[in-house]
Amino acid sequence: MTAPTLIALVDCNAFYVSCECVFRPDLWHKPVGVLSNNDGCIIARNQALKALGVKMGVPLYQITQVVKQHDVQLFSANFALYGDMSARVMSLLETFAPSTEVYSIDEAFLDLTGVCPTDPSAYALNIKQTLRQQTGIPVCVGLGPTKTLAKLANFAAKKWPQTHGVVDLSCPQRRERLMRILPVHEVWGVGPRLSQRLAQLGINTVWALAQQPLQQMQMQFSVVLARTIMELNGIPCLEFTDIAPDKQSILCSRSFKRPVDNVLDVSEALAEFCSRAAQKLRAQQSTTARITVFMRTNPFQPHEPQYQCSASAQVQPGTQDTRKLIHVAKQLVRRIYKPGYRYQKCGIQLSELYSDHSPRQLDVFGVLEETQERALMACVDKINHRFPRALSIASAGLDKAWQFKPERRSKRYTTQWNELVLVK
């Protein structure tokens, strides 16, 4: 007899904040937030900070009074730390299931079909406790026969503390009770616009959506919504993949620490962005055939002259060579840059990506040149991996006046020898 499908969604609680608190345990029960790249707004907050009414994405200058009054602890984003902690969490999760699908930096689906037939909730609780013990990161676990139900179960596990962070929606009766009290916008994939359209039809709860006729909803909305309804009824429609799909485009941008009014600083910033984007491109073994450069002034300074523009260029044949991308980016900058403006942000986007293994036609000399380029870039990536800052100076110059220097960033406890935790 085939075991019933069982999917678990493991989601880290306030992941960025939890990473900080692992190395600052005195902050676990205090209001803590993490700021965006330029320390401009809140991108992560724990429950204590949420209780103070601080919303996700709120600009820092709007909550300065709350920060002072309640002694809120704020950290600049430390992505080196978060990425390494995520890798540790995901690596540990792989020991609990034969198949694991990493959904995001702090979420993963586990295929537990046939793994824990007697007591899935106890198995999920063991996952939760093991992760807390070995990584320090608190998580919640949602269980269900489909990905959509596992997502819904995880939401319930986070919302109600009495669940102890584990909810199993395998039972149809328990599923119905939860669906009847949850608004439809809590369903995975049902955004604000879609929920408004559903509300106009009187579909306000998850249960109401689950009872809709499939063919009618597919004709009126989309096949995606029809599949969501099937998943809510326990019929798996979303494939389980061990390997995350390659990105269809790669974006790298950042706001400057201060407005930039010269083309040299903009070019240096874009050179570094090209270097980062190219490294991501090579990591997923892809090649790009188009690069887009964009820049803009600060729209929140209406008294200043405003300007924004973008330009794209085909790269034929496609490339993953950092040098070629920087060369094209600088040409595009010279095309769209206008003096007399104070630029607040710029970035690059790589699109028209295709796999290195895709069939394509090259001439003899092209094959030789590409082979040499790939060997050089592989060497560059090895050096960057061992000495993360070694080549950033070479790519973008010595004096990065444009670059924001985070004042609140914690130490990179797990990736830098000179920033390891000191035990006294």
C-alpha positions as CSV (number, residue, x, y, z in Angstrom):
1,M,0.0,0.0,0.0
2,T,1.4,3.4,-1.0
3,A,2.0,5.8,1.9
4,P,-0.1,9.1,1.7
5,T,1.9,12.1,0.5
6,L,3.2,14.2,3.4
7,I,5.0,17.6,2.8
8,A,6.5,19.7,5.5
9,L,7.4,23.4,5.2
10,V,10.1,24.5,7.7
11,D,10.2,28.3,8.0
12,C,12.7,30.1,10.2
13,N,11.2,32.7,12.6
14,A,12.3,36.3,11.8
15,F,15.4,34.7,10.2
16,Y,17.7,37.8,9.9
17,V,16.9,38.8,13.5
18,S,17.3,35.3,14.8
19,C,20.8,35.1,13.2
20,E,21.7,38.2,15.1
21,C,20.3,36.9,18.4
22,V,22.1,33.6,18.1
23,F,25.3,35.5,18.9
24,R,23.6,38.1,21.1
25,P,21.3,35.9,23.3
26,D,20.6,38.9,25.6
27,L,18.4,40.2,22.8
28,W,16.0,37.3,22.3
29,H,13.2,39.0,24.2
30,K,13.9,42.6,23.3
31,P,12.6,44.5,20.2
32,V,15.2,43.9,17.4
33,G,15.1,44.9,13.7
34,V,17.4,44.5,10.7
35,L,17.8,47.4,8.2
36,S,18.2,47.4,4.5
37,N,21.5,47.7,2.6
38,N,21.7,51.4,3.1
39,D,20.1,51.4,6.6
40,G,17.1,53.1,5.1
41,C,14.2,50.9,6.2
42,I,13.2,47.8,8.3
43,I,13.5,44.5,6.4
44,A,13.2,42.1,9.4
45,R,11.7,42.4,12.8
46,N,11.0,40.1,15.7
47,Q,7.7,39.7,17.5
48,A,8.6,42.3,20.2
49,L,9.2,44.9,17.5
50,K,6.0,44.0,15.7
51,A,4.1,44.5,19.0
52,L,5.3,48.1,19.0
53,G,3.5,48.7,15.7
54,V,6.6,48.8,13.5
55,K,5.6,47.7,10.0
56,M,7.8,45.9,7.5
57,G,9.5,48.3,5.1
58,V,8.9,51.4,7.2
59,P,11.7,54.0,6.7
60,L,14.0,54.4,9.7
61,Y,13.5,58.1,10.1
62,Q,9.8,57.5,10.7
63,I,10.3,55.4,13.8
64,T,13.2,57.2,15.5
65,Q,11.0,58.1,18.4
66,V,10.0,54.5,18.9
67,V,13.6,53.3,18.7
68,K,14.7,55.7,21.4
69,Q,11.6,55.2,23.7
70,H,11.8,51.4,23.7
71,D,15.5,50.9,23.2
72,V,15.1,49.1,19.9
73,Q,18.2,47.3,18.8
74,L,18.9,47.8,15.1
75,F,21.4,46.0,12.9
76,S,22.7,46.7,9.4
77,A,22.1,43.8,7.1
78,N,24.8,41.2,7.5
79,F,24.2,39.0,4.5
80,A,27.5,37.1,4.8
81,L,26.3,35.9,8.2
82,Y,22.7,35.2,7.1
83,G,23.8,33.2,4.0
84,D,26.1,31.0,6.1
85,M,23.5,30.4,8.8
86,S,21.0,29.5,6.0
87,A,23.4,27.0,4.6
88,R,23.8,25.3,8.0
89,V,20.0,25.1,8.5
90,M,19.4,23.7,5.0
91,S,22.2,21.2,5.4
92,L,20.7,19.9,8.7
93,L,17.2,19.7,7.2
94,E,18.6,17.4,4.5
95,T,19.3,14.8,7.2
96,F,15.6,14.5,8.0
97,A,14.1,13.8,4.5
98,P,15.2,12.0,1.3
99,S,14.1,15.0,-0.7
100,T,14.5,18.7,0.3
101,E,13.5,21.7,-1.8
102,V,15.0,25.0,-0.7
103,Y,12.3,27.6,-1.3
104,S,14.1,30.7,0.0
105,I,16.9,31.7,2.3
106,D,14.8,30.8,5.4
107,E,12.3,28.2,4.0
108,A,12.4,24.7,2.7
109,F,10.0,22.0,1.7
110,L,10.7,18.4,2.9
111,D,9.1,15.3,1.4
112,L,8.3,13.2,4.4
113,T,6.1,10.6,2.6
114,G,6.7,7.3,4.3
115,V,9.3,8.8,6.6
116,C,7.2,9.2,9.8
117,P,3.9,7.2,9.3
118,T,3.0,6.8,13.0
119,D,3.4,10.4,14.4
120,P,4.3,13.1,11.9
121,S,3.8,15.9,14.5
122,A,6.3,14.3,16.9
123,Y,8.8,14.0,14.0
124,A,8.2,17.7,13.1
125,L,8.8,18.7,16.7
126,N,12.1,16.8,16.6
127,I,13.1,18.7,13.5
128,K,12.3,22.0,15.3
129,Q,14.2,21.1,18.5
130,T,17.2,19.8,16.6
131,L,17.5,22.9,14.5
132,R,17.3,25.1,17.7
133,Q,19.9,23.0,19.5
134,Q,22.4,22.7,16.7
135,T,22.0,26.1,14.9
136,G,20.2,28.3,17.5
137,I,17.6,29.2,14.9
138,P,13.9,28.9,16.0
139,V,11.6,27.5,13.3
140,C,7.9,26.5,12.7
141,V,6.9,23.4,10.8
142,G,3.7,23.0,8.8
143,L,2.6,19.6,7.6
144,G,0.1,18.7,4.9
145,P,-0.5,16.4,1.9
146,T,0.3,19.3,-0.5
147,K,2.7,22.3,-0.6
148,T,-0.2,24.8,-0.3
149,L,-1.6,23.0,2.8
150,A,1.9,22.8,4.3
151,K,2.2,26.6,3.8
152,L,-1.1,27.1,5.4
153,A,-0.2,24.9,8.3
154,N,3.0,26.8,8.8
155,F,1.1,30.1,9.0
156,A,-1.1,28.6,11.7
157,A,2.0,27.3,13.6
158,K,3.4,30.8,13.6
159,K,0.2,32.6,14.5
160,W,-0.9,30.5,17.5
161,P,1.7,29.8,20.2
162,Q,-0.3,27.0,21.7
163,T,0.6,24.9,18.7
164,H,4.2,24.9,19.9
165,G,5.3,25.7,16.3
166,V,4.0,22.5,14.7
167,V,0.6,22.1,12.8
168,D,-0.5,19.1,10.8
169,L,-3.3,19.5,8.3
170,S,-3.4,15.9,7.1
171,C,-6.8,15.5,8.8
172,P,-9.7,16.8,6.7
173,Q,-11.7,17.8,9.7
174,R,-8.9,19.9,11.2
175,R,-8.2,21.4,7.8
176,E,-11.8,22.5,7.5
177,R,-11.8,24.1,10.9
178,L,-8.8,26.2,10.1
179,M,-9.9,27.1,6.6
180,R,-13.2,28.5,7.9
181,I,-11.5,31.1,10.1
182,L,-8.7,32.2,7.8
183,P,-9.1,34.9,5.2
184,V,-8.5,34.0,1.6
185,H,-5.5,36.2,1.3
186,E,-3.5,33.8,3.6
187,V,-3.5,31.2,0.8
188,W,-0.1,30.8,-0.9
189,G,-0.2,32.6,-4.2
190,V,-3.4,34.7,-3.5
191,G,-2.2,38.3,-3.5
192,P,-4.1,41.5,-2.7
193,R,-5.6,42.0,-6.1
194,L,-6.8,38.5,-6.5
195,S,-8.3,38.4,-3.0
196,Q,-10.2,41.6,-3.9
197,R,-11.6,40.0,-7.0
198,L,-12.6,36.9,-5.0
199,A,-14.2,39.1,-2.3
200,Q,-16.5,40.6,-5.0
201,L,-17.8,37.0,-5.6
202,G,-18.3,36.5,-1.9
203,I,-15.2,34.3,-1.5
204,N,-13.7,35.7,1.7
205,T,-12.3,32.6,3.5
206,V,-10.0,29.8,2.5
207,W,-12.8,27.3,3.0
208,A,-15.0,29.3,0.5
209,L,-12.2,29.2,-2.1
210,A,-11.7,25.4,-1.6
211,Q,-15.4,24.8,-2.3
212,Q,-15.4,26.5,-5.7
213,P,-15.9,24.5,-8.9
214,L,-12.6,24.0,-10.7
215,Q,-13.6,24.5,-14.3
216,Q,-15.5,27.7,-13.6
217,M,-12.6,29.2,-11.6
218,Q,-10.1,28.2,-14.3
219,M,-12.2,29.9,-16.9
220,Q,-12.8,33.0,-14.8
221,F,-9.3,33.4,-13.3
222,S,-6.5,31.0,-14.3
223,V,-5.3,27.4,-14.3
224,V,-3.0,28.4,-11.4
225,L,-5.9,29.2,-9.1
226,A,-7.6,26.0,-10.1
227,R,-4.5,24.1,-9.1
228,T,-4.4,26.0,-5.8
229,I,-8.0,24.9,-5.1
230,M,-7.1,21.3,-5.8
231,E,-4.1,21.6,-3.4
232,L,-6.4,23.0,-0.7
233,N,-8.5,19.8,-1.1
234,G,-5.4,17.6,-0.6
235,I,-4.6,16.9,-4.3
236,P,-0.9,17.5,-5.0
237,C,-0.4,19.7,-8.2
238,L,2.9,21.3,-7.5
239,E,5.9,19.3,-8.3
240,F,8.6,18.6,-5.7
241,T,12.1,19.5,-6.9
242,D,15.4,18.8,-5.1
243,I,17.1,21.6,-7.1
244,A,15.9,25.1,-7.2
245,P,15.3,26.4,-10.7
246,D,17.8,28.8,-12.2
247,K,16.9,32.4,-12.1
248,Q,15.6,33.9,-15.3
249,S,17.3,37.2,-14.6
250,I,19.8,38.6,-12.2
251,L,19.5,42.0,-10.6
252,C,22.1,43.8,-8.6
253,S,21.5,47.3,-7.3
254,R,22.0,49.5,-4.3
255,S,21.3,53.0,-3.0
256,F,24.3,55.2,-2.3
257,K,25.3,56.4,1.1
258,R,25.1,59.9,-0.2
259,P,23.9,61.4,-3.5
260,V,26.4,60.9,-6.4
261,D,27.0,63.7,-8.9
262,N,29.8,62.4,-11.1
263,V,30.0,59.7,-13.7
264,L,33.1,58.1,-12.2
265,D,31.4,57.1,-9.0
266,V,28.4,55.7,-10.9
267,S,30.7,53.7,-13.2
268,E,32.7,52.3,-10.2
269,A,29.5,51.2,-8.5
270,L,28.2,49.5,-11.6
271,A,31.5,47.8,-12.1
272,E,31.2,46.2,-8.6
273,F,27.5,45.3,-9.4
274,C,28.6,43.6,-12.6
275,S,31.2,41.6,-10.7
276,R,28.6,40.3,-8.2
277,A,26.0,39.6,-10.9
278,A,28.6,37.7,-13.0
279,Q,29.6,35.6,-10.0
280,K,25.9,34.6,-9.5
281,L,25.6,33.9,-13.2
282,R,28.5,31.5,-13.2
283,A,27.3,29.9,-10.0
284,Q,24.1,28.7,-11.7
285,Q,26.2,27.8,-14.9
286,S,24.4,30.3,-17.0
287,T,25.3,32.9,-19.7
288,T,23.7,36.2,-20.4
289,A,22.9,37.8,-23.8
290,R,21.5,41.1,-22.5
291,I,22.6,43.7,-19.9
292,T,20.5,46.6,-18.7
293,V,21.8,49.5,-16.7
294,F,19.6,51.9,-14.8
295,M,20.0,55.0,-12.5
296,R,17.7,57.4,-10.8
297,T,17.7,60.4,-8.5
298,N,15.9,60.4,-5.1
299,P,12.1,60.6,-5.7
300,F,11.7,61.6,-2.0
301,Q,13.5,64.9,-2.6
302,P,11.0,66.7,-4.9
303,H,12.8,70.0,-4.5
304,E,15.8,68.6,-6.5
305,P,15.8,68.0,-10.2
306,Q,14.5,64.5,-11.0
307,Y,15.8,62.1,-13.6
308,Q,15.7,58.4,-14.2
309,C,16.8,56.3,-17.2
310,S,17.8,52.9,-18.3
311,A,19.6,51.4,-21.3
312,S,20.1,47.9,-22.6
313,A,22.5,46.2,-24.9
314,Q,22.7,42.8,-26.5
315,V,25.9,40.8,-25.8
316,Q,26.7,38.6,-28.8
317,P,27.8,35.9,-28.3
318,G,26.5,35.6,-24.8
319,T,29.0,35.9,-21.9
320,Q,29.6,35.3,-18.2
321,D,32.9,37.2,-18.3
322,T,33.0,39.9,-15.7
323,R,35.4,42.0,-17.8
324,K,33.0,42.1,-20.8
325,L,30.0,42.9,-18.6
326,I,31.8,45.8,-17.0
327,H,32.9,47.1,-20.4
328,V,29.3,47.0,-21.8
329,A,27.9,48.6,-18.6
330,K,30.4,51.5,-18.8
331,Q,29.3,52.1,-22.4
332,L,25.7,52.2,-21.3
333,V,26.5,54.6,-18.5
334,R,28.1,57.1,-20.8
335,R,25.0,56.9,-23.0
336,I,22.4,57.7,-20.3
337,Y,24.3,59.7,-17.7
338,K,23.4,63.4,-17.5
339,P,25.4,65.9,-15.4
340,G,23.7,68.2,-13.1
341,Y,21.7,65.6,-11.2
342,R,22.3,64.0,-7.8
343,Y,21.9,60.2,-8.3
344,Q,20.6,58.1,-5.4
345,K,20.6,54.6,-6.9
346,C,21.9,52.6,-9.8
347,G,22.0,49.0,-10.8
348,I,22.3,46.4,-13.5
349,Q,20.1,43.5,-14.7
350,L,21.3,40.5,-16.6
351,S,18.6,38.9,-18.7
352,E,18.1,36.5,-21.6
353,L,19.9,33.9,-19.6
354,Y,20.6,30.4,-20.9
355,S,22.3,27.3,-19.6
356,D,26.0,26.7,-20.4
357,H,24.8,23.3,-21.6
358,S,22.4,24.6,-24.2
359,P,23.3,23.8,-27.8
360,R,24.6,26.8,-29.7
361,Q,26.9,27.5,-32.6
362,L,30.4,29.0,-32.2
363,D,33.3,29.3,-34.6
364,V,36.7,27.7,-33.9
365,F,38.3,30.9,-32.6
366,G,35.2,31.6,-30.5
367,V,35.4,28.3,-28.7
368,L,39.1,28.9,-27.9
369,E,38.4,32.3,-26.6
370,E,35.4,31.2,-24.5
371,T,37.5,28.3,-23.0
372,Q,40.2,30.7,-21.9
373,E,37.6,33.2,-20.5
374,R,35.9,30.4,-18.4
375,A,39.2,29.2,-17.0
376,L,40.1,32.8,-16.0
377,M,36.7,33.4,-14.4
378,A,36.9,30.1,-12.5
379,C,40.2,31.2,-11.1
380,V,38.6,34.6,-10.2
381,D,35.7,32.9,-8.4
382,K,38.1,30.7,-6.4
383,I,40.1,33.8,-5.2
384,N,36.9,35.6,-4.4
385,H,35.7,32.6,-2.4
386,R,38.9,32.5,-0.3
387,F,39.5,36.3,-0.1
388,P,36.0,37.9,-0.5
389,R,37.3,41.4,-0.8
390,A,40.5,40.8,-2.8
391,L,39.1,41.5,-6.2
392,S,36.4,44.0,-5.4
393,I,39.0,46.7,-5.2
394,A,40.4,45.7,-8.6
395,S,36.9,45.8,-10.2
396,A,35.6,49.1,-8.7
397,G,38.6,51.1,-7.7
398,L,40.2,52.0,-4.4
399,D,38.2,55.0,-3.2
400,K,34.5,53.9,-3.0
401,A,33.1,57.2,-2.0
402,W,29.7,56.1,-3.3
403,Q,29.5,53.0,-1.2
404,F,27.5,52.9,2.0
405,K,29.4,51.8,5.1
406,P,27.1,50.1,7.5
407,E,27.6,51.4,11.0
408,R,25.3,48.9,12.7
409,R,26.5,45.7,11.1
410,S,27.4,42.9,13.5
411,K,30.5,40.7,13.1
412,R,30.6,38.0,10.4
413,Y,30.9,35.5,13.2
414,T,31.0,32.4,11.0
415,T,32.9,33.5,7.9
416,Q,35.7,35.7,9.0
417,W,38.5,34.4,11.2
418,N,39.2,37.8,12.8
419,E,35.5,38.2,13.7
420,L,34.9,34.9,15.5
421,V,33.0,35.0,18.8
422,L,35.2,35.6,21.8
423,V,34.3,33.6,24.9
424,K,35.4,35.2,28.2
